[in-house]
Amino acid sequence: MLLHIGIDDVDSHFGGCTTHVMYGVLKALLRDGGARLADFPRLVRLNPYVPFKTRGNAALAVSLALDRNMDVGDVKERVVQMVADMSERRGKASPGIVFVEGEVPSELVGLYRKALAQLVPKSFAVRLIDRVAEWRGGRGVIGAAAAIGALMDSFTFELLVYRDPTAERPRLDPAGLARAIAAVGPLVYATATKRRLLAMPRGGDPVLLGIRGLSPTHIFAMMAVLHQHIADHVVGWALYKTNQGTDAHWTAGEVPERPLPYSPYIARGIIIGAKRLPGRHVMLVLDSGIKAVVYRHLGRIKAVLERCNGCEAVLIGGVKPHGEDLFLYVEKALVVHDIAAVDMGPPRCEACGGPLTSMGRRGGHKCRRCGARYAAVARLARYRGTGVPWGLHVPREEEWRHLSAPPSVADLLGVASLYSVDDWPYIIF
């Protein structure tokens, strides 16, 4: 039989890691026999604008095929005890566990879509979960249930390598790692730039390294390149199927039709004002009245939009309150056109296109080239442009959100669906 297990909110700002808790649960259950993976374990990123999240707002789920002679109740109680033993006990942690037997209910699929793009009250989630699943714990049940409902049509992979959190992290050269990635890219992405090692967290959590990509083959090839540098620090790993790098909060989430606090939003219109703020951030105003902020650390996208007065643009980001106003904090932008950037040029002859000259207050106009006369003429709107390149503009790689689809990956997302859990015996080590 199938048993789906979801967990969330077992970490805090002081430490802990939800993926590491799921890793511990899976190692114990698979080691004892009687259970096997029915699919890759899932690392599910939810609404990145939720104010009470820790870091990347990740929830975890796994689908296990259990032998008929296994007592499902005993498995559930064991999971509850392991999660309690491994959860972070400080700060905001409010662990939640959800169990579903058999097929994943459509109600949880709907909850996943809401949790990608909205604030979901616990009372609403619990009423829904009560009808279709069994749950334990606190606020984490929202993400745990949503992770079970994340039946992803589009997905990528991430290999998370774990370490002893009490030991010092190894030092790796970002530039050297970037050269290694070039050999397997773009099927491995967001791992290193020349300036920064994106794959290695800076905190004290148990994750040593995270390698993201669309192909387990290439991810493990990257792992082989790194192994000589990190072998003494590795205590285990897990390969997760994930909605990272897919734009799921836009493509699969129930994005509100109007700006709501702490939700993704897509605004389209003419930029009628662009102003640099203290700290070199930029504020934009659309003709619809929507105000948007572009942080300076996003890189070139800030410089582009600062010059975009008169551009028609699609601004994509998340809405946050500031004082009594709501602001859209831009994540990426599509400059559609700058046709609105016009001025009023002098009138031209309708017959030959030549310049017209005035014949006095009541004399009308006369063409200097062909002599045609006009009693009344209008000044013409003339396109002058802004010099801003049309197309998609994204932040520099260091500033991508977990869910954001890098341009190099967007057309390759179907690659991940070619791989089956049965092809990879060493998903958990």
N, C-alpha and C positions, 0 to 999 in steps of 0.2 A: 504494500500500500504506500501511497505518497503522503509524506508529512512535510509541510512547509513551515519553516521557523523564521520569524523576523525579530530582530533586536535593534534597539536604538537608545541613544541618550545615556550611555554608560561611561562617557568621558566628561571632562570639565576643562575649564581654562587652566587648571592647575596640573593636569596630566591625564593619563589614560588614553585609550584608543579603541573605538568600537570595532574596527576591523580585527584588532588583536584578540579581542574577546571572542569574536566569531571563529577566528583561527583556532583558539584553544578548544572551543566547543567541538569543532569539526574534527580536530586531531583525536580527541577523546572518543567520539562516537565512531569514527571510521576505524580506529585502531582496534576497538573491541569486536569488530565484525558485526554482521547482521544488518548493516546499513551501507548504502552506496550512494554516490552523487547521481541524481537524475538529471542534473544540469550543472553548469558552472555556478559556483556561489556568486551572489549578486551584490555588488557595491553600488548603492543607489543614492545619487545626489538629489536633494530636494531643494525647494525654493531658496536660492542663495541670499535673499534679502530679508529673511526672518531675523528679527533683532536678537533673539535669545539663543541663536545657534552657537556652536563652537566650531571654529575654523570652517570646514567645507560642508557642514550640514549633511553628513552621510548617514544612511541607515543600511543595515545588512540583512540579507535573506538567503536562505538555502532551501532547496527541494531535495528531500532524501527519499529513496526507495527502501522501505523496511521489509525485512523478512517477515513472513506470516507468524512465525513463532515469537516475535518480539512483542513485549507489552508496551503499547504506545504510551500508556499512562506513566510507566517507569521512565521512559525516554524523556517525556516532558518534565517530570520532576527533577531529573538529573540535569537537564538544560537550565532550569530555573535556579538550581543550586550553584551550578558553575558560573552563571552570569552574575549571581549575587556575590560570589567569592572574588570574581575578577573585576568588578565594576569599580570605578573611581568613587570615593566616598566624600569628596570635598566639593564645595561650590554648587553649581546649578544642576549637577547630574540627577536625573530622575528616570532610572532605567525602566524600559518597557519591553515585554516579550509577547509575541502573538503566535498562536499555533493554528494551522488549518490542515484538516485531513481531506484527501481527495483533490478534486479540481479547485483551482483558484476562483473564488466567487467574483462575479462582475462588479459587485459593490466595492471590493478592494481595488479593482482596476480603476474605477471612478475616483476613489479616494487618492490613489497615486496621482492622477491627473490634476486633482485639486491641490495636493500638497506640493506639486512642482511649481505652482504659480500663485498660490494664495496663502493667507494665514488660516489654518484650520483649527477651530476651537476644539479642545479636548472633549467637551460635552457632545459635540456633533459627531466626532470620530467614534466615541465609545458607544453611542446609540447605534451607529452603523455596525461596528465590530461585534457588538453583542448578538446581532442576528445571525452572523455567519462564521464566527471564529471564537476561539478561547484566548483570553489574554490575562496577563499579570503585570502589576507594576504601576508606574506613573505616566508622566507626559510622553515618555518614549514610545508608548503604544501607537501614537499617531504615525511616526516614521516607520515603526516596525510593521504595521499593517500595510502602509503604503509601499514598503519595499517588497512585500509578498505580492502586491498587486502590480508590480512593475514588470509586466510581460513585454519586454522591449523589442520593438520591431527593428530599431536601429541601435547598435551598441558598439563599444570598443572593449579593450581589455586593459587591466592593470595588474602587473606582478608586484606584490608588496613583499619585500624582504625584511625580516624581523631580526632584531638584535637584543642584546642584554642592555636594558636602559640605564644600568648603573655604570656601564663601561663608556670610555671616551669614544666619540665618533672618529672614524678614519678620515683622513684628508685626501680629497680627490681633486684633480686638476680639471676645472670646467672646460677649458679650451681643448684639452686632449680628449675629453669625453665627447665634446661636440664633434670632433673629427671622426670619432668612432661611430657616432649616430648617423653621420652623413652616409655611411656605408649601408645602413639599413632603413634610412628615411625614404619617404614619409610614413612608412608603415610603423615606425616608432617615432613619437613626437613628444614635445613638451618635457624633455628630459634634461637638456642642458643648452645654455647659450655660451658664447665666448666669455661672458662676464660672470655667469652665475650657474650653479648646479641646481636646477629646478627639481630634480628627482630626489634630493636628500633634504628632509625636514631639518629645521634648525633647532627645534625644541628637544625636550628630554623624553619624548614619547618612544615607544618601542619600534617604530618603523625606521629601518636603516635606509631603505631605498624604495622608490616607486617608479617602475618603468611602464609607461603608457604606450599603447599601440593598437593596431588593428589585426595583427597576426601573432598568435602565440609563437610561431616558428621564429619570427624576427625578434620578438621580445626575449626569448631564451637565448638567441644568438647574442643579443646585447648583454644579457646576464653573463654569458661565457666570457665576453670581453672584459667585464668588470670583475670577474671572480678572483683574478689574481690580486686585486687591490683590496678586496673586502672579505676574502675567505675566512679569515680569523675572527670576523665579527658576526658572521651569519649563524643564527640559531634556527632558522626555518623560513618558509615562504608559502604564499598562497596566490593562485592566479584567479582574479575576479573578472567576471563579466560586468560591465558598467555602462551607465548612460553618459559618462563623461565624454566631452568632445563631440556631442551630437546636437547641441542646441535644443535639448529635450524640453527645457522650460518654455521655449517658444513654440516648438513643433508638436509637442505632446501635451503640454500643460494647458489648463483652462485659464488662459490669460484674460483678465478683466477687460471689459469693453471701455471702461473709463479709468482714469488714474486712481488707484487705491493705495493707501500706505502699505509699504513692505511687499509690493507685488511687482512682477515684471510688467512692462508696458511698452507698446510700440506706438510712437507718435510720428505722423507725417504732416508736413506743411512747409511753408516758406519761412526761412529764418529772417526775421525782420530786425533782429538786434543781436550783436555779439560783443561782449564786453569782458575785458580781462579783469579779474578780481585780485585782491591782495593774495599773495602766495602763488601768483601766476596761473591759478585756475581760470576757466572761462565760463561765463554764463551766457546762455542762448535764450532768445525769446522767439517762439513761433507765432505765426499770424493767428493761430487758434487760441493764443494766450498761455499756452503751456511753457513753463520755464524749465530749462535743462542746465545741468552743470557738467563740465568736462574737466576731470582732474588733470593736473599738469603731468603727473607721473605716468599717464597713459601713453605718453610719447607723441609721435607725429600726428596722431588723430586730433590732439588738442590744437596743434598749429594749423591744421587744415580747417577745422571748424571755426577757428577764430577769424579766418579770412572769408567766411562763407555768407556774409550778408547778401541777401537776395537769392540764395540757393534754395531749390526745392530739395528736401532731404527726408529720409526716414531715420529717426533716432531711436535706438534700441537700448533699453537699460532697465533700471529698477527705480521705483518711486519711494522717496523717503520724505517724512515731514521735517520742516525746519521753521520754527516759529508757527505762524498760522498758515503758511503756504506749503504746498506740495511741490517737490522738485524731482525731475527725472534725471537720475545720475547715469550718464551715457556709458554704455558698455561697448557699443560699436555703432557705426553710422553708414548709411548708404546715401551718397550724394547723387540724386537723380538727374538734376539739371540746374543750371544757373541762369535760365532764360529770364528769370525775374530781374536780373541785374541789367537794367536798360536805362537809357537817358533819352531825352527828347531832342532829336536831331533836326536840322533845317529841312524845310519842305523841298521836294524834288518834282521835276516835270513829269506828268503822267504819260506824256507822249514819248519822250526820248531819255528821261532820267536825268536831264541836265539840271544845273542849279537855277533857282528862281531868284529874281531880284524884285524888291518892292518898287511900285510905281506911285508911292505916296499913300496918304491915309485912305483915300477913297479910290485909288487907281488900281487896286488889286496887285497881281504879280505877273511878271513876264519872264519866260525862259531865256537865259542868256545864249543857249545853244541853238534852239530852233525857232524862237520868237513866239511860241504859244503863250496865250494870255489866260489868266485865271482871275475870276472875280473874288474868290475866297479859297484859301488853302489851309490845311492843318499841318502842324509840325508832326513828324513821324517818330514813333518809338524806335530806338536804335539799340541793338544788342551790343553790349560792351564787355560782358563776361567778368569773371572774378579771377580767372587763372587757377581756380581750384579744380583738380582732376576729378571727373565723375567716377562713380563706382563705389565699391565697399572699402571702408577704412576701419582698421582694427587696432587695438592697443599693441604695444610691443609684447613679445612672447612672455616676458616675466609677469605681465599683468592680466593674462587670460584667466577667466574664471574656470573652475573645473568643468562646468557644463558647456562652455562656449566651444563651438566647432572651429578649429583653426582652418584657414582657407586651404591649406595643403591637404587636409583630411576630408573635407566636405564631400568630394566626389568619389571617395574610396570607402565610404562607410559600409557598403555591401560586402566588402572582403571578410569582415568578422563573421558573418553568418555562414561562411564555408566551413567553420570549425565546430566539431562536436566534442562534448565532454568525454566521449568514449575514446577519442584519439589521443588523450593526454593523461597517462597514468600518474604523472607526478604533479598534479595540480596543487596538492597539499604535501608539504615536506616538513 
